[in-house]
Amino acid sequence: MAKLKTAVRQQQIIDAALGLIRDGGMTNLTIKKIARRVQISEQAIYRHFENKFSILNGIILYFNQTLSKRLQSQAKSEDLFQTLRITIHTHLQYFKDFPEMAALVYTEEVFKMEPLIFSQIQETISKRIQTIERILEQGQKDGIISTRFSADNMALIMFGAIRILIANWRFSGFSFDLTERGKSLTDDMLNMIKP
């Protein structure tokens, strides 16, 4: 096989790892299986990544970059409630497109012993909550969102509901349409925060 550029090979390794996670969860992820999928030696993988956890860290970085791009490219709306709907839908659509990410991002307990990965996941979650919080704060300033609760608490509640929905979808074997169920959940959450 021809030698590929480092970035291309690293992406192949990340894609293979994601496929293994999708097919069998975190326990399915081994260097040997990644090497088999990419059709390279295990030693070749170690030239690109120090170990399995550095591959997982690469996946988290990839997740942050690709989801951030989606969020930045989403249609902007003058209607704050529509902005919230679009933001939540973008998150859910991402997980629908990449279900293996749900198994990785929402399994942070596994990574408590790996501080780098754990901090990456914590940062990811914090960024998503802050995105929702900023929108809610603006809505409170504009008088279209209730001020009965703080924006940060409402953001936590909304993010928590989204997270539980994704977890239920994953544990059900992806048996329902995540984005359709998300629309109903989003509408109910938005009705609850109106003044």
Disulfide bonds with the S-S distance in Angstrom:
none
